[in-house]
């Protein structure tokens, strides 16, 4: 069987896949969800606290950096405005 025939057969009857997925009961779906949740690697409480502290610290540092950058830009623009106003009158 060629690749093209496989693709034709696979797409020729999409109702079969829809019917197969409709046969799953809610109980089956919940069981699958529980098994997938069991595979998750959860972080420990200590790791979560450490990562939270890092994020909060980085946010504070970047916030302060942006604040001082804004102050420098404001001061520069105010000084430029004052100089131009003094020259032009």
Protein Blocks (a to p, Z undefined) as FASTA:
>chain_A
ZZklmmmmmmmmmmlmmmmmmmpcfklmmmmmmmmmmmpccddfklmmmmmmmmmmmmmm
mmmmmmmmmmmmmmmmmmmmmmmmmmnZZ
